Amino acid sequence: MVETATKLRVVSLTGAEIASVLEPLADLRIRVFRDFPYLYDGDPAYEARYLRRFAEAPEALIVAALAGEQLVGAATALPLSHEHDDFKTPFERRGIDPRTVYYLAESVLLPAYRGRGIGHVFFDHREAAGRLLGHQLAAFCAVVRPPNDPRRPSAYRPLDNFWRGRGYRPIEGLTTTFRWKQLGAAEETAQPMQFWLRQLEGR
């Protein structure tokens, strides 16, 4: 457990502990991913199905940020070998064994708690878990939006520099698509996703 200077508690949850945060995490994902760049029109039933795998997958991890007893942020990870084929197949096509990759599935934090270093803590916990489990790589993917996307708020700042500062790089051609219903859309559509990778040796 890490106690930050902001009085937020950040705890790593594994195994049976994970079930306790799945319902509030579903709500948090819907709230955070509603904003640009994901513009996700959340579905609680889908969220319940999607998050269930963290309770079922061996070696899954949820890093929870708590203000008192309220979940205000969370980051998730699990071995890539336990992920959907849409995420595993691009690695296999490049000759990367999914069993060598610890996949950082998402990181969500309410706006009021951003800018306090919690994002770094989320990565620290997950990268440490990946090393402990013997994975060689850490990876995540992010939705791709054009710089001139008319839905992009004027105050929006992409996280590319933060990710690069953590040692991650986008790998050309290592991409996939994932389907979700965007705000204002009648049905789900495929969205382009770019994978970012870093080696887990050292540090």
Buried (B, 14 or more C-beta within 10 A) or exposed (E): EBEBEBEBBBBBBEEEBBBBBBBBBBEBBBBBBBEBBBBBBBBEEBBEEBBEBBBEBEBBBBBBBBBEEEBBBBBBBBBBBBBEEBBBEBBEEEEBEBBBBBBBBBBBBBEEBEEBBBBEBBBBBBBBBBBEBEBBBBBBBBBBBEEEEEEBEEEEEEBEEEBEEBBBEBBEEBBBEBEBBBEEEEEBEEBEBBBBBBEBEEE
